[in-house]
Amino acid sequence: MSNEEAHDLFVIGGGINGCGIARDAAGRGYRVALAEMNDFASGTSSAATKLIHGGLRYLEHYEFRLVREALMEREVLWSMAPHIIWPLRFVLPLQKGGLRPAWLVRLGLFLYDHLGGRKLLPPTSNVDLKRDPAGKPLKPMFTRAFEYSDGWVDDARLVVLNARDAASRGALILNRTQVVSARREGSLWRIETRDVDGQRAVHWSRMLVNAAGPWVDNVIAGVLGRNNVHNVRLVQGSHIVVKRKFTDPRAYFFQNPDGRIIFAIPYEQDFTLIGTTDRDYTGDPRKVEISGDEIAYLCDAASEYFAEPVKPEDIVWTYSGVRPLFDDGASKAQEATRDYVLKVEAEEGQAPILNVFGGKLTTYRRLAESALEKIGEAIGVRGRPWTAGSHLPGGDFAAGGQESLVASLRARHPFLDPRHAERLIRCYGSDATALLSGATDVAGLGRHFGGTLYEVEVRWLIEREWALTAADILWRRTKQGLYLTSEDVAKLEDYLEGAVDRLKAG
Ligand SMILES: Cc1cc2nc3c(=O)[nH]c(=O)nc-3n(C[C@H](O)[C@H](O)[C@H](O)COP(=O)(O)OP(=O)(O)OC[C@H]3O[C@@H](n4cnc5c(N)ncnc54)[C@H](O)[C@@H]3O)c2cc1C
C-alpha cells in the first residue's frame, strides 16, 4: 500500500469529537475515514445536559481558558446550526443564607457576560420572582433571581449532522464498524475493522485519531496493545425527564446544599429535563444506567425549589452517560477538569497517532481546529480553518429564523400539524422540505408510527442518516421515543426489518 492510496486520517469514534474532526479534516482536503462501532452519538454524545454553555460553575475552579473559549463558541455554533442550537435564558433563584452570596453569583455572571465575545445573546438581568412568571412554579420563599444567557443543542443530531457533512465532503463514514486492531507498518497504520455482519476489512492510513471518548484508554490498551494505560477519569452523569413542570420557555439553574448545581430545562415540547449528577464510574461505559440514589438526589434537589415536588413516579424517561475527563488528579469527580487535552505520539519515521482526552460538546469545533493543527504538524498542512461561519446540513438560514421557517413549511404543507412542523424544523431545518418529498396530504407522509413520526421521516433517516434500529430513530435522530407506546415501537421494528434491506438495495 502506498502513501498515495492510503487515507490521510483514520478516526476511531463517531461521537461529537470524532465526527467534528472528520468534518473539519475532510473540508480541508484530507482523505478521511471514520469508524463508529455502534451508532453515531450512542456513547457520551447523546447523554449530555445538551447545553451550549460557558460553564458558569467552572469559574469556581478557575477554568478561565475553557470558559472563555466555550462562551465564544455559543454564537458561532448558533449560526452554524440554528435549527438544532438556540439561545436559552436561565433563571438562577437566590437563597438567603445560601452557599454562594448574591454578590458572588453576580460577579460570576459579570465575568460570564464579558469574558467571551457576546454579540447577540442578551446580558444578565435581575428577576423579581414575585411578579415574573418564572416565579410561578417555585416555592414562595424564592423572591429574587438572576437571569443569564446560554444555549441549547440537540446533541445527537449535532453529531450525525457533522457525520453527514463530513461524508458530503468526501469522508468515508462507517457506522456500526468497530476498529479491532491498529498496528504500525512502516510509515502507515494498518487498521482492521469488523462490521455489524461480522465482515472484516483492512484500511491503511498515514495517521490515526483516537476519539473513542470513554473508550479512549480501551483503544490504547486493546486496539493498540499497550499496558498500564490510565489517562481518563470516567464520571457518570444521569438525567430524569418528567412531564412539563412549567410552561415558561426559560430554564432554571438550581444550587444544591452540597455545592453542586442542577438544571431544570424545557424539553421536547411537553417535558422537563432535570440533571445532572457526578460520580466516579468504573464499569463498561455502554452499560451505564441511573441508580436509585441518583433518582432520589435529582428529585430531592428539584423539589427544594419547585412548589410541587418532583417524585420518582413522575419520571417518564431517564438516561445516563459517562464523561471521559482527562485525569488531572482532582479529588472530587465534580472538580476534575472539563478541558480537553490532545496528545500526538509520533516517533521518527513512524505513523503518528493523536489521542483525544476530554472535551465538551460546546468546544467540539475548537477541539477539532486544535486537532487539525496537530495533524498538520504531523503529516503536512492542508487547507485552512473553515468551520466558523460554515453551516451544518439544514442550518443554512439566519440564527433566530426558526419561526419563519416553520411558517413557510406550513404554508407549503398546510395539512401539517403545527407541532409536527415545529419539530421537523428543529430537527432538519431547511432540509425539512426535502424530507417531506412533496407530500400534499397526510396520506403522502406514509405510515404513521405514533407521535409525529411518519414513514417519510423514517425513510430519510435510513437513507441519509445511517439509522438502522428503532433506538437510532426514537432516541438519537429524534426523541419520538417519548411519545410512542410499546406497540408503536413494535410496529416500527417490524417495518425496519424489511425497509432497511429494501432501501439499501436501492
Ligand atoms: C451527564 C453529562 C452531561 C454533559 N453535559 C454537557 C453539556 O451540557 N454541554 C456540553 O458542552 N458538554 C456536555 N457533556 C460533555 C459531552 O457530552 C462529552 O464531552 C462529549 O459528548 C464527548 O464526546 P466524544 O466524541 O469524546 O465521546 P463519545 O460521544 O462517547 O464518542 C466516542 C465514540 O467512540 C466509539 N468507539 C469506541 N471504541 C471504538 C472502536 N474500537 N471502534 C469504533 N468506535 C469506537 C463509541 O461507540 C462512541 O460512540 C456532558 C457529558 C455528560 C456525561
The ligand as an SDF file (V2000), in Angstrom:
LIG
                    3D

 53 58  0  0  0  0  0  0  0  0999 V2000
  -24.0030   13.7970   32.0440 C   0  0  0  0  0  0  0  0  0  0  0  0
  -23.2590   14.6210   31.0410 C   0  0  0  0  0  0  0  0  0  0  0  0
  -23.6610   15.9220   30.7870 C   0  0  0  0  0  0  0  0  0  0  0  0
  -22.9750   16.6900   29.8500 C   0  0  0  0  0  0  0  0  0  0  0  0
  -23.4460   17.9150   29.5430 N   0  0  0  0  0  0  0  0  0  0  0  0
  -22.8260   18.6730   28.6240 C   0  0  0  0  0  0  0  0  0  0  0  0
  -23.3700   19.9270   28.2400 C   0  0  0  0  0  0  0  0  0  0  0  0
  -24.4500   20.3210   28.6910 O   0  0  0  0  0  0  0  0  0  0  0  0
  -22.6820   20.6600   27.3490 N   0  0  0  0  0  0  0  0  0  0  0  0
  -21.5030   20.2480   26.8070 C   0  0  0  0  0  0  0  0  0  0  0  0
  -20.9230   21.0020   26.0390 O   0  0  0  0  0  0  0  0  0  0  0  0
  -20.9800   19.0330   27.1070 N   0  0  0  0  0  0  0  0  0  0  0  0
  -21.6200   18.2360   27.9940 C   0  0  0  0  0  0  0  0  0  0  0  0
  -21.1340   16.9950   28.3100 N   0  0  0  0  0  0  0  0  0  0  0  0
  -19.8650   16.5570   27.7140 C   0  0  0  0  0  0  0  0  0  0  0  0
  -20.0320   15.9400   26.3340 C   0  0  0  0  0  0  0  0  0  0  0  0
  -21.2380   15.2320   26.2240 O   0  0  0  0  0  0  0  0  0  0  0  0
  -18.8730   14.9990   26.0540 C   0  0  0  0  0  0  0  0  0  0  0  0
  -17.6610   15.6030   26.3790 O   0  0  0  0  0  0  0  0  0  0  0  0
  -18.8090   14.5780   24.6080 C   0  0  0  0  0  0  0  0  0  0  0  0
  -20.0560   14.0900   24.1840 O   0  0  0  0  0  0  0  0  0  0  0  0
  -17.7260   13.5360   24.4040 C   0  0  0  0  0  0  0  0  0  0  0  0
  -17.7460   13.1570   23.0450 O   0  0  0  0  0  0  0  0  0  0  0  0
  -16.7270   12.1060   22.4740 P   0  0  0  0  0  0  0  0  0  0  0  0
  -16.8450   12.1300   20.9920 O   0  0  0  0  0  0  0  0  0  0  0  0
  -15.3690   12.3490   23.0330 O   0  0  0  0  0  0  0  0  0  0  0  0
  -17.1920   10.7000   23.0980 O   0  0  0  0  0  0  0  0  0  0  0  0
  -18.4170    9.7540   22.6850 P   0  0  0  0  0  0  0  0  0  0  0  0
  -19.6220   10.5060   22.3360 O   0  0  0  0  0  0  0  0  0  0  0  0
  -18.5550    8.7200   23.7400 O   0  0  0  0  0  0  0  0  0  0  0  0
  -17.9000    9.0690   21.3480 O   0  0  0  0  0  0  0  0  0  0  0  0
  -16.9090    8.0630   21.3350 C   0  0  0  0  0  0  0  0  0  0  0  0
  -17.3760    7.0040   20.3520 C   0  0  0  0  0  0  0  0  0  0  0  0
  -16.3080    6.1030   20.0930 O   0  0  0  0  0  0  0  0  0  0  0  0
  -16.8920    4.8560   19.7560 C   0  0  0  0  0  0  0  0  0  0  0  0
  -15.8480    3.8260   19.8770 N   0  0  0  0  0  0  0  0  0  0  0  0
  -15.1920    3.4610   20.9930 C   0  0  0  0  0  0  0  0  0  0  0  0
  -14.2970    2.4730   20.7060 N   0  0  0  0  0  0  0  0  0  0  0  0
  -14.3940    2.2290   19.3630 C   0  0  0  0  0  0  0  0  0  0  0  0
  -13.7410    1.3110   18.4600 C   0  0  0  0  0  0  0  0  0  0  0  0
  -12.8020    0.4360   18.8790 N   0  0  0  0  0  0  0  0  0  0  0  0
  -14.0960    1.3500   17.1520 N   0  0  0  0  0  0  0  0  0  0  0  0
  -15.0580    2.2110   16.6960 C   0  0  0  0  0  0  0  0  0  0  0  0
  -15.7050    3.0700   17.5210 N   0  0  0  0  0  0  0  0  0  0  0  0
  -15.3790    3.0970   18.8280 C   0  0  0  0  0  0  0  0  0  0  0  0
  -18.0150    4.7210   20.7810 C   0  0  0  0  0  0  0  0  0  0  0  0
  -19.0010    3.8060   20.3650 O   0  0  0  0  0  0  0  0  0  0  0  0
  -18.5230    6.1520   20.8890 C   0  0  0  0  0  0  0  0  0  0  0  0
  -19.6930    6.3840   20.0960 O   0  0  0  0  0  0  0  0  0  0  0  0
  -21.8220   16.1690   29.1990 C   0  0  0  0  0  0  0  0  0  0  0  0
  -21.4320   14.8570   29.4400 C   0  0  0  0  0  0  0  0  0  0  0  0
  -22.1590   14.0720   30.3410 C   0  0  0  0  0  0  0  0  0  0  0  0
  -21.7880   12.6430   30.5570 C   0  0  0  0  0  0  0  0  0  0  0  0
  1  2  1  0
  2  3  1  0
  2 52  2  0
  3  4  2  0
  4  5  1  0
  4 50  1  0
  5  6  2  0
  6  7  1  0
  6 13  1  0
  7  8  2  0
  7  9  1  0
  9 10  1  0
 10 11  2  0
 10 12  1  0
 12 13  2  0
 13 14  1  0
 14 15  1  0
 14 50  1  0
 15 16  1  0
 16 17  1  0
 16 18  1  0
 18 19  1  0
 18 20  1  0
 20 21  1  0
 20 22  1  0
 22 23  1  0
 23 24  1  0
 24 25  2  0
 24 26  1  0
 24 27  1  0
 27 28  1  0
 28 29  2  0
 28 30  1  0
 28 31  1  0
 31 32  1  0
 32 33  1  0
 33 34  1  0
 33 48  1  0
 34 35  1  0
 35 36  1  0
 35 46  1  0
 36 37  1  0
 36 45  1  0
 37 38  2  0
 38 39  1  0
 39 40  1  0
 39 45  2  0
 40 41  1  0
 40 42  2  0
 42 43  1  0
 43 44  2  0
 44 45  1  0
 46 47  1  0
 46 48  1  0
 48 49  1  0
 50 51  2  0
 51 52  1  0
 52 53  1  0
M  END
$$$$
